[in-house]
Amino acid sequence: MTDVKTTIEQMKEKIRIFAEQRNWQPFHSPKNLAMGIAIEAGELMEHFQWIDEAASRAIKEDPQQMALVREELADVLSYVLNLACVLEVDLSETFFAKMKRNEVKYPAESYRGKYKLE
């Protein structure tokens, strides 16, 4: 499966079935899933802690490091998808609505090349 061929709905269904087969739904409250996102995001950040910008970009050239980063990204995504299932959030709709608001809030001509938001 690749990003080009996989829908968000397919991934949500996979995580839903995975949890259902293990009877984990009672533990998957929005609070617990949101905390899981934060915890897994922290584990992802550990791979970049204490390295500079150049080293963080170079990680993609290190197969072992990339394998670890991919694992953490998958964990974060799993929690996001699971939370979306539990709260019945259409992620595509939500994402594109947020991007539209961001385009208005941060017009390209005003923010191009700036890392600080005004």
N, C-alpha and C positions, 0 to 999 in steps of 0.2 A: 504494500500500500504506500502511496506517495501523496504529497500535498495536492498534486495536480488531479489525482483520481479519487481522493477521499473527501467526503463531506463532513461538516461539523456534526450533522445528525448521526452519521455512522459512528463517529467517535463517541458521541453521547450515548448511543445505544450500547456500544461495547462496554463503557464504564458502568452503565445501568445494569446490564446483565452480569458483569463481573461482581458487583456488589450484591445483587439479588441472589446469585448462586452461593454466596457466603453468608447470606442473611445479615448483612451489615447495615441495612437501611436504618434500624433503630439507632445506630451510632452516628449516622450521617445527618446530623442537624446542621442548619445553616451556620451556627456558631462554630461547631467542630470543623466543618469544611473550610470556613474562612480562616480559622486558626491553622489548619493544615496547609493552606496556600502560603501563609506567612512563614511557617516553619520550613516548607520546601524551598521557598524563595531565599530564605536565609542559608540553606544548604547550598543553593546555587551560588550565592554571593561568596561563600567560602572559597570557591575556586578562583576568585578574582581579588580576594583580599590581599593586601600588601604588595601587589604588583602594579607597575605603572601602565599607562595607556598603551604603549607599544607592546608590552608583554601580554596585555589582555587581548589585543588584536591577533597576536601570534599564536594564541591557544589553538586556533583552528588548524594550525599546521602540525600539532602534536596529537597523533591518533589516540593515545592513552588519555590525555587530558580531555579531548573532545568526547570520548566515550563517557567519561564521568559527567561532563557538562550536559550531554544529551540525556543521560539518565535523570538528572535533576530537572531539566526542562520538561521531560515527560511526566515527572511527578507533579510539578506545578500545574501543567496542563490537565492532568487527570483530576486534580482537585477542582480546578476551574470548571471543567466539564461536569463533574459530579454536582457541584453547587448549582450550576445552571439547570441541571435536571431537577434537583430538589426544589428549586424556586421557580421552575418553569419559565426560564429566561431564554428567549430566542437570541443567541449570541450574535448572529449575523446582523439582525435588525438593530440590536443594541450597539454593536460596534460601529456600524455605518452612521447611526444617529449621533453617536459621540464624535465621530470624525467630522461630521458636518458642523457640529457646535465648535469643535476645535478650529476648523477652517475659518469660522467667523471670528472667534476669540483671538486667534493667532494668525492674522493674514500673512501670507508668504512674503509680500513686499516689505512688511514691517519687521519680520522676524528672521529673514534669511541670514544665515551665518551667525546668529546670536544663540548662545547657550543659556543666557539668563532671561527669564521671562519677566516682563515689566508689569 
